[in-house]
């Protein structure tokens, strides 16, 4: 017996398949599934962007911590101090009920959530954490060096679309975690920058304590569970038209 998820997957593939052979050379068409899958139509075929798809294994990069994958649409994971303005756009795939460890980026970025997720941001002026529960369609802008973390509240993989004003994920300051901040502190001699790093380490540590104590990645209301099923039903009806 086919589940709604498997029916959705078949319907999405059929939907994209209508256009796969007719897309101009070099063009692609994507669909972000409500079941937490990414499908792409290109070169006359439809494929899932997944570690299980041989053609896409090398294009998926673990970023910040295991359980989070990135697939670049624009830009690359590589940047350097000589080329720090590598603006990027990428898909993020986060495991069910998984979270990013607290971190801060050296540049501003935007995160679009296609599922039921959450974001904790640290207000460096008021010295307190702000917790935001995201529903599908939420776009969050995070200023440079604001400590934060994203987490997946759903039983399905969380798909995000992330735009970064600069720095690929391989750059040391792309995501400054508590460990990286300690490493930077050991090499820093400027007193003002050392003070900033000490403050950042304290903020990241307090966020980690808050997250560990509250486990918000497990927090999804009955209404949201029902809503998630309705989203999938709407997708099935929509792509079947």
N, C-alpha and C positions, 0 to 999 in steps of 0.2 A: 504494500500500500504506500503510495507516494505521500510524503509529508508536504506541508505548505512550503517549507524551505526548499525541498527538491523540486517542487512544481515551479517555484519562483526562479530557481536556477535555470531550469529548462526554458521557461518563458523569456528570461532575460537573454539567454543565448540565442533564442529564435528571433527576438527583437533586434539584437545587434547583427545577427546573421543576414537580415534583410539588406543591410547596407555594406557589409564587409567587402563584397566583391566590387562595389561601385565607387568606393572612396578613392579620390585622386591619390596618386602615388605619394607616399610619405605622410599621408594624413591618417589620423586614428580617431576612434570614437570610444569613449569609456562609459561604463555604468557602475556606480557605487551601489551595491546591493544592500537592502535592509537586513540581510542575514550576515553582513560583515564580510562580503567578498567584492573584489574588484575585477571586472571583466573588460577586455579591450578588443575591439574589432580593428584589424589591420591586415594588410596583405592577403585579403580574401578569406581570412579565418577569424574565429572568436576564441580567445584564450583567457584563463584566469591568471591574474598576477599573484602568484603564490609560490612558496618554497617547493611545492609539489609540481610546479610547471618547469621543466628543464630550461626552457628559453629565458626564464625570469629569475632563476636562482642567483646568478651573479649580479643581478641588478638590485637585489634586496640587501639592504645594509642594516645591521643592528645599530641602533643609536641610543645613547644615554645609558640604558641598561638592557640586559636580555629580556625578551618578551615584547619588544618594540621594534618593528621593522620600518624602513623607509624605502620608497621607490621614487627616484627623482624624475620629475617632468621637465624641470628647467634648472640649469646649473649642475654642479657636481659636488660630491662629498669633499673634494680637495680644495683647500684654500691655504694661503700662507700670509705672513705679515706683508709680503710684497704685493699680494693680490687679495686684500681682505674684503673687497666689496663684491663677492660672488653671490648676487641675489639668487635665491633658489625658490622653487615650488616643488613640493613632494607629497606623495601619499604617505600617510602613517598607518600602520596596522598594529594595534595593541591587543594582546591576548585578553580573553574574558577575565573580569575581576582582577585586572593587573594595573599597576601604576608606574609612572616614571618616578625615579627618586628625585628629591628636591634639587633644583638647579637654577641657574640664572644664565641668560644669554648675553653675550657682549654686544648684541644688536637687537633692535626691535623685531617682533614677528607677529604673525596672525595665525590663528588655529581655528579651522572650521570643523565642527564635530557633526558627523553624520549619524551618531547614535546617542545613547543615554550615557553621559560621561559626567565628569566634574573637574573643576580647576580650583586649586588653592593658590592664592597670590598673597605675598607678604607686603603689607603697606609699610615701607621703610620710614615714613614720616610719623605715622601713628603707632608704629611698633606693634602691629597686630596682624593676624592672618585673616584673609577674606575668603570665604568658601562660596563658590558659585556652582550650582547644579545645572548642567547643560542638557537640553533636549535636542533631538535631531534638528539641524538647521541653525544652531548657535555658532556665531563667529566671535572669537575673543581676541582682542588686541592686547599685547603685553609689551610694555616699554622695556628698553634695554636695562639690564642688570636688576630687574625686579625678580626676586626669588619666587619660584612657582613650581607646581607639578600638576600634571593631568592624570586622570584615572578613569578606568572603564567600569561602569556600574552594571553592565549587562552580561548575560550568559553568552553573548555572541562577540566575535572580534569587533573592536572599535575601529572604524575608519575615520581618519581625519585628513584634511587637506591643509598643508602648512606652507605658508609663505614667509621666507626669512629675508630680511633686508641685506644680509651679508653673512659670510662665514659658512662653509660646508661642515658637515658633521665630524670631519676628521680634524678640524682646527681645534687647538687646545682650548680656546675660549668660546667655542660654539656653545657648550653647555658646561658651566662651571659648577660642579658638584662640591660637596663638602670636602671630599678627598682631594679634588683638583685644587680647590682653594688653599688647602694646607700645603700642597706642593708648590703653588705659586708663592705662598708666604715665605717658604724656605729660601726662595731665590730672589725675593724682593728686598731692596735696601732702602727705598724711599719711605720715609716715616709716614707720610700722608697716605700712600697706597697701602702700606702695611695696616694702618688703622682701618681703611675701607675693607680690607680682606678679613680682619678680625671681626668686624661687624657682620660681614656676609656669612662667615662661618657660624656665628651665633644665630643668625636668622634662618639659615638652612637647617641647623640643628634643631631649632624650636619647631620648624615645620615638620621635620621627621618625627619628633616626639608626638606632635598633634595627630599626624596621620596614623601612627602606630597605635595610638590610644583610641581613636574613633573608628578606624577601618571604614571610611566612607565609600570605598569601592564595592562594599557589600550592600549599600543603601539604594534600593529601588522600590518605590511604592507599588501597591497593587494597581493603582490607576496607571502608572507608567508601564507595568507589565501588560495590561490590557491594551494600552496605547501602542506598544511595540507590535503586538499581534495585528492591530488594525493597520499600522503602517505597512506590514508585510502583505496584508490582504489588499490594501490599496495598490501596492506595487504589482501584485499579481493581476489585478483587474486592469491596471494601466498599461502594462506591457503586453497584455493579451488583446488589446484593442486593435 
